[in-house]
């Protein structure tokens, strides 16, 4: 799939079909998956990724937290990073 996105006629046909791309658990993507996101939206417009580099647990499957860490700098201008400081998944019991 990645090679197809390098060929102009195919790339234009495929990329034009997607206005928005959302990737959850981006810290657990591999290099090819990260490259596909960049090929689908080279300018980064409409791309949203969510993840937590501290929870990258699938390196044994070939994932790389580098996708998450380097994401902002892959675009010009750099992507905006929003950090959630509050834990919304769980609360401490009194």
Order of alpha helices (4+ residues) and beta strands (2+ residues): alpha-beta-alpha-beta-alpha
